[in-house]
């Protein structure tokens, strides 16, 4: 307890620094995944992706990020055995942030799209094993999350596959694909606006002390969806195309219609990612702040300060700006060839999966979901449209992330314990 009193300010400062470092890694890796499909399809530029992330990632963090943060902070490990030594939990949270941040920096520099969720959970488990004991790990939660790593890409891939098939049947395989693209495009965008708004109103605004009934949430979500669809219609209605051109040009016209619409899915993906994956960086940070501010009490619940959410949002945007282009290249160009229609399908499916996951409080991996969605889109053209060698390298990077996170966390835990203990 005396350690908390003496070094409390240092612990909060280190937690903020390591939390910023961790969220920087999230931006450089996971957000780069989220933006990679839009950049890869050439619907937006890298600079535009950074601008979109700056606005919508930050919005997702502030409005809808708190619920999953609580799940990560309390749901993976049980600190009960060290309640009389809360400084050990502080060391563990700091070690976890530093370990996950370091691994993400290495992976991002190499262009490897690893899972930030894997990184932080592996780090938490590594600390718990050496700092508390194997029984402190909620293995049932770990297995649930492990199952989500399989389920998430399957769900994301299946939804993306169905969306792409519907686009082919309603638009690409028709006699007049260009006009049908202008007709059906805003309807697809309505789904984006409706879904994001519904989950945000259900869960996110309670952090701003705004409560809505279920019925009112549906009504406002429909209104927001219609508004977004109207904006999409304004974007595409002036698009013109020469009906006498050849077939290749006809399809190129469809892609020109979907290119501005993919901006909407990029915004949705950024918001969805901010609402879910910010927990990976600020969950341990919020635990440290709570322990220090209560003088060593490991509280079951703690109100999440807005400054912590804001810190997470800033770190994510800076990470994407400085190193995200490396992972964007991997996810956007190397798995399969992306066009605006394919990128739209992948992003809409991934956004739906991520936001629904944040509604349940289960921390899923955006990397797994998005890779699954890109695979689902590619499979509509057959297995030959996918570079299986790239997929193999991605899967290998996923496998090594958990143990590396655990080993680094154990090392940093003992280091911090030696310095402050």
C-alpha atoms as one frame of an Amber mdcrd trajectory, in Angstrom:
protein
   0.000   0.000   0.000   2.870   2.383   0.801   4.204   1.818  -2.706   0.942
   3.150  -4.157   1.111   6.238  -1.932   4.764   6.991  -2.676   4.793   6.315
  -6.417   1.140   6.979  -7.300   1.876   9.948  -9.560   4.623   7.978 -11.294
   2.265   5.056 -11.883  -0.401   7.257 -13.463   2.216   8.963 -15.611   3.679
   5.657 -16.779   0.186   4.248 -17.382  -0.703   7.240 -19.550   2.592   6.947
 -21.451   2.346   3.185 -21.957  -1.359   3.480 -22.799  -0.550   6.081 -25.438
   2.198   3.787 -26.762  -0.209   0.860 -26.917  -2.939   2.835 -28.684  -0.294
   4.159 -31.079   0.363   0.524 -31.970  -3.368  -0.062 -32.408  -3.501   2.801
 -34.881  -0.424   1.629 -36.757  -1.720  -1.938 -37.039  -5.422  -2.520 -36.453
  -6.668   0.812 -37.786  -4.424   0.351 -40.786  -6.260  -2.943 -41.359  -9.588
  -1.163 -41.129  -8.568   1.501 -43.632  -6.585  -0.835 -45.885  -9.540  -2.020
 -47.965 -10.565   1.524 -48.879  -7.019   2.524 -49.739  -6.375  -0.743 -51.592
  -9.444  -0.271 -53.783  -8.285   3.319 -54.478 -11.581   4.709 -53.199  -9.625
   6.973 -50.842  -6.010   8.052 -50.478  -3.788   7.427 -47.453  -4.195  11.064
 -46.369  -7.973  10.792 -46.629  -7.869   7.575 -44.592  -5.984   9.392 -41.840
  -8.542  12.211 -41.846 -11.453   9.762 -41.662  -9.785   7.914 -38.814  -9.097
  11.139 -36.951 -12.807  11.978 -36.923 -14.607   8.640 -36.713 -12.152   6.563
 -34.679 -12.188   9.328 -32.086 -15.995   9.467 -32.221 -16.243   5.710 -31.717
 -13.862   5.873 -28.774 -15.760   8.648 -26.988 -19.327   7.524 -27.716 -19.139
   3.740 -27.633 -15.804   2.653 -26.214 -16.495   2.297 -22.523 -18.456  -0.959
 -22.338 -15.781  -3.181 -23.853 -13.112  -1.444 -21.784 -14.756  -2.745 -18.644
 -14.851  -6.285 -20.061 -11.135  -6.341 -20.788 -10.181  -4.782 -17.473 -12.167
  -7.149 -15.247 -13.019 -10.159 -17.351  -9.681 -11.772 -18.233  -7.907 -12.087
 -14.866  -9.019 -12.288 -11.230  -6.993  -9.942  -8.979  -8.559 -11.231  -5.743
  -5.405 -13.079  -4.508  -3.385  -9.832  -4.579  -5.960  -7.427  -3.146  -3.655
  -6.828  -0.184  -0.817  -5.987  -2.589  -2.478  -3.768  -5.206   0.903  -2.535
  -6.418   1.402  -5.962  -8.006  -1.671  -5.396 -10.162  -0.332  -1.967 -11.115
   2.967  -3.553 -12.180   1.024  -6.130 -14.186  -1.121  -3.581 -16.019   1.897
  -1.434 -16.833   3.846  -4.492 -18.027   0.928  -5.591 -20.199   0.633  -2.208
 -21.891   4.365  -1.981 -22.543   4.615  -5.573 -23.819   1.674  -5.266 -26.199
   2.843  -1.856 -27.424   6.351  -3.119 -28.137   5.126  -6.135 -30.094   2.732
  -3.998 -32.134   5.549  -1.609 -32.985   7.718  -4.496 -34.232   4.860  -6.052
 -36.208   3.810  -2.738 -37.747   7.370  -1.971 -38.817   7.401  -5.327 -40.643
   3.943  -4.769 -42.141   2.445  -7.752 -40.284  -1.299  -7.373 -39.591  -1.409
  -8.890 -36.103  -4.230  -8.722 -33.595  -4.030  -6.070 -30.900  -6.611  -8.068
 -28.967  -4.294 -11.080 -29.066  -1.429  -8.875 -27.928  -3.054  -7.397 -24.821
  -4.808 -10.593 -23.760  -1.593 -12.575 -24.130   0.170  -9.908 -22.067  -2.493
  -9.999 -19.328  -2.328 -13.780 -19.158   1.476 -13.673 -19.019   1.401 -11.275
 -16.069  -1.265 -13.283 -14.247   0.673 -16.529 -14.615   3.875 -15.158 -13.032
   2.404 -12.464 -10.775  -0.682 -14.128  -9.325  -0.916 -17.752 -10.401  -2.604
 -19.890 -13.070  -5.891 -19.914 -11.151  -6.110 -16.133 -11.532  -6.723 -16.468
 -15.257 -10.372 -16.725 -16.247  -9.712 -19.521 -18.673 -13.378 -19.746 -19.639
 -13.202 -16.131 -20.844  -9.956 -16.831 -22.667 -11.538 -19.796 -24.427 -14.589
 -17.715 -25.331 -12.300 -15.116 -26.857 -10.303 -17.852 -28.589 -13.564 -19.148
 -30.062 -14.372 -15.633 -31.266 -11.091 -15.614 -33.175 -12.505 -18.460 -35.260
 -16.114 -17.299 -35.297 -15.341 -13.651 -36.123 -13.647 -14.222 -39.505 -16.297
 -16.804 -40.397 -19.109 -14.376 -39.619 -17.356 -11.457 -41.293 -16.504 -13.585
 -44.332 -20.020 -14.977 -44.630 -21.649 -11.552 -44.439 -19.168 -10.112 -46.954
 -19.784 -13.055 -49.290 -23.557 -12.522 -49.156 -23.274  -8.768 -49.660 -20.999
  -9.230 -52.669 -23.300 -11.877 -54.164 -26.271  -9.534 -53.753 -24.350  -6.741
 -55.500 -23.566  -9.079 -58.385 -27.186 -10.189 -58.758 -28.808  -6.805 -58.268
 -26.235  -4.721 -60.134 -23.255  -6.307 -61.889 -25.068  -9.167 -63.663 -27.978
  -7.032 -64.896 -28.546  -5.447 -68.309 -27.919  -1.950 -66.977 -25.442  -2.267
 -64.089 -24.633   1.449 -63.951 -28.197   2.610 -63.410 -28.842  -0.218 -60.968
 -25.750   0.824 -59.017 -27.190   4.305 -58.657 -30.530   2.777 -57.636 -29.365
   0.235 -55.055 -26.233   1.970 -53.762 -27.965   4.345 -51.323 -29.935   1.398
 -49.915 -26.702  -0.391 -49.053 -25.412   2.800 -47.454 -28.649   3.050 -45.431
 -27.702  -0.255 -43.804 -24.367   1.248 -42.805 -25.900   4.310 -41.165 -28.733
   2.379 -39.503 -26.485  -0.292 -37.998 -23.854   2.064 -36.618 -26.464   4.447
 -35.194 -28.517   1.671 -33.589 -25.655   0.121 -31.652 -24.316   3.540 -30.639
 -27.701   4.636 -29.294 -28.197   1.322 -27.503 -24.878   1.460 -25.698 -22.653
   4.383 -26.411 -24.459   7.523 -25.338 -24.888   6.415 -21.733 -21.315   7.656
 -21.201 -22.676  11.102 -22.056 -25.670  10.614 -19.694 -28.116  10.287 -22.578
 -30.651   7.478 -22.249 -33.124   6.432 -24.967 -35.782   3.739 -24.986 -35.440
   0.827 -27.395 -38.223   2.206 -29.578 -36.706   5.667 -29.747 -33.305   4.163
 -30.541 -34.813   2.380 -33.552 -36.601   5.539 -34.701 -33.456   7.686 -34.488
 -31.388   4.973 -36.159 -33.798   4.875 -39.094 -33.655   8.666 -39.352 -29.845
   8.654 -39.307 -29.762   5.786 -41.822 -32.059   7.705 -44.165 -29.915  10.821
 -43.794 -26.753   8.893 -44.663 -28.552   7.259 -47.618 -29.647  10.692 -48.828
 -26.062  11.938 -48.682 -24.970   8.888 -50.663 -27.682   9.575 -53.233 -26.391
  13.131 -53.605 -22.917  11.732 -54.261 -24.002   9.269 -56.963 -26.956  10.948
 -58.667 -24.762  13.160 -60.869 -22.649  10.259 -62.053 -23.075   9.822 -65.796
 -22.124   6.960 -68.054 -22.161   6.293 -71.799 -24.443   3.265 -72.423 -22.721
   2.498 -75.738 -19.348   1.628 -74.180 -18.034  -1.928 -73.954 -18.632  -4.329
 -71.081 -15.421  -3.503 -69.239 -16.335   0.172 -69.246 -19.832  -0.643 -67.998
 -18.394  -2.299 -64.922 -15.926   0.550 -64.498 -18.923   2.855 -64.296 -20.333
   0.784 -61.446 -17.047   1.067 -59.587 -17.161   4.847 -60.022 -20.552   4.831
 -58.317 -19.326   2.688 -55.422 -16.100   4.627 -54.886 -17.745   7.586 -53.075
 -20.053   5.172 -51.251 -17.040   3.363 -49.858 -16.193   6.553 -48.029 -19.293
   5.900 -45.914 -18.230   2.345 -45.118 -14.735   3.564 -44.283 -16.275   5.985
 -41.787 -18.407   3.191 -40.349 -15.422   0.866 -40.062 -13.409   3.550 -38.287
 -16.238   4.227 -35.848 -16.764   0.509 -35.250 -13.070  -0.036 -34.628 -12.821
   2.889 -32.221 -15.806   1.637 -30.237 -14.305  -1.815 -29.758 -10.515  -1.905
 -29.899  -9.782   1.159 -27.781 -10.370  -1.228 -24.846  -7.102  -2.962 -25.640
  -5.116   0.148 -24.812  -7.112   1.959 -22.136  -8.463  -1.026 -20.186  -5.227
  -1.591 -18.210  -4.727   2.187 -18.048  -8.119   2.675 -16.409  -7.298  -0.057
 -13.880  -4.072   1.692 -12.826  -5.769   5.077 -12.504  -8.582   3.557 -10.435
  -6.182   1.806  -8.040  -4.031   4.892  -7.485  -6.947   7.305  -7.053  -8.602
   5.046  -4.451  -5.375   4.650  -2.507  -4.851   1.014  -3.400  -8.419  -0.276
  -3.616  -9.074  -2.686  -6.472 -12.622  -1.580  -7.225 -15.080  -3.799  -9.045
 -16.301  -0.837 -11.051 -14.854   2.577 -11.768 -16.226   5.479 -13.779 -14.092
   5.833 -16.885 -12.773   9.404 -17.214 -13.217  11.043 -20.592  -9.515  11.981
 -20.667  -8.591   8.293 -20.810 -10.892   7.719 -23.776  -9.509  10.847 -25.447
  -5.934   9.673 -24.872  -6.807   6.391 -26.575  -8.318   8.198 -29.546  -5.275
  10.437 -29.961  -2.867   7.493 -29.832  -4.831   5.581 -32.461  -4.864   8.493
 -34.925  -1.153   9.258 -34.460  -0.264   5.579 -34.954  -2.137   5.391 -38.246
  -0.547   8.625 -39.417   3.045   7.611 -38.718   3.299   3.909 -39.595  -0.090
   2.636 -40.730   0.761   2.678 -44.431   2.851  -0.505 -44.100   0.026  -2.676
 -42.831  -2.469  -0.950 -45.146  -0.445  -2.242 -48.079  -0.639  -5.817 -46.807
  -4.363  -5.898 -46.113  -5.455  -3.726 -49.044  -3.389  -5.108 -51.919  -1.775
  -8.447 -51.158  -4.655 -10.778 -50.156  -6.863 -10.276 -53.200  -7.500  -7.595
 -55.798  -9.955  -5.069 -54.418 -12.312  -2.751 -56.269 -14.751  -0.282 -54.690
 -17.617  -2.828 -54.830 -15.473  -5.508 -53.182 -14.031  -3.091 -50.655 -17.522
  -1.816 -49.858 -18.767  -5.358 -49.226 -15.803  -6.223 -46.991 -16.030  -3.040
 -44.942 -19.805  -3.184 -44.485 -19.549  -6.790 -43.305 -16.613  -6.061 -41.009
 -18.264  -2.989 -39.510 -21.430  -4.960 -38.793 -19.482  -7.729 -37.077 -17.283
  -5.421 -34.992 -20.087  -3.142 -33.813 -22.344  -6.054 -32.897 -19.457  -7.574
 -30.971 -18.932  -4.341 -29.053 -22.651  -4.454 -28.173 -22.173  -7.819 -26.445
 -18.995  -6.716 -24.667 -16.866  -9.478 -26.175 -13.481  -8.142 -27.325 -13.025
  -9.532 -30.813 -10.156  -8.942 -33.196 -10.768  -6.458 -35.989  -7.861  -8.038
 -37.829  -9.547 -11.443 -37.906 -12.902  -9.984 -38.898 -11.532  -7.856 -41.711
  -9.272 -10.559 -43.106 -12.293 -12.893 -43.067 -14.372 -10.279 -44.869 -11.712
  -9.753 -47.549 -11.482 -13.521 -47.979 -15.271 -13.750 -48.313 -15.215 -11.134
 -51.056 -12.357 -12.903 -52.829 -14.114 -16.269 -52.701 -16.963 -14.911 -54.813
 -14.448 -15.061 -57.691 -13.026 -18.463 -56.693 -10.104 -19.632 -54.582  -7.630
 -18.649 -57.316  -8.430 -14.973 -56.629  -6.789 -15.245 -53.183  -3.038 -15.258
 -52.487  -2.828 -18.181 -50.073   0.843 -17.496 -49.319  -0.065 -14.115 -47.867
  -2.855 -15.698 -45.845  -0.387 -18.254 -44.486   1.981 -15.516 -43.313  -0.883
 -13.612 -41.694  -2.093 -16.686 -39.812   1.459 -17.412 -38.625   1.747 -13.877
 -37.259  -1.501 -14.448 -35.348  -0.185 -17.665 -33.812   3.025 -16.135 -32.422
   1.366 -12.985 -31.059  -0.142 -14.557 -27.943   3.018 -16.237 -26.590   5.225
 -13.258 -27.445   2.856 -10.930 -25.614   2.880 -13.230 -22.579   6.689 -13.557
 -22.464   7.311  -9.830 -22.846   4.739  -9.026 -20.173   6.313 -11.438 -17.684
   9.730  -9.864 -18.291   8.479  -6.295 -17.854   6.494  -7.289 -14.749   9.605
  -8.535 -12.970  11.511  -5.461 -14.159   8.924  -3.017 -12.755   8.633  -5.023
  -9.566  12.379  -4.812  -9.106  12.423  -1.043  -9.691   9.456  -0.024  -7.516
   8.925  -3.041  -5.249
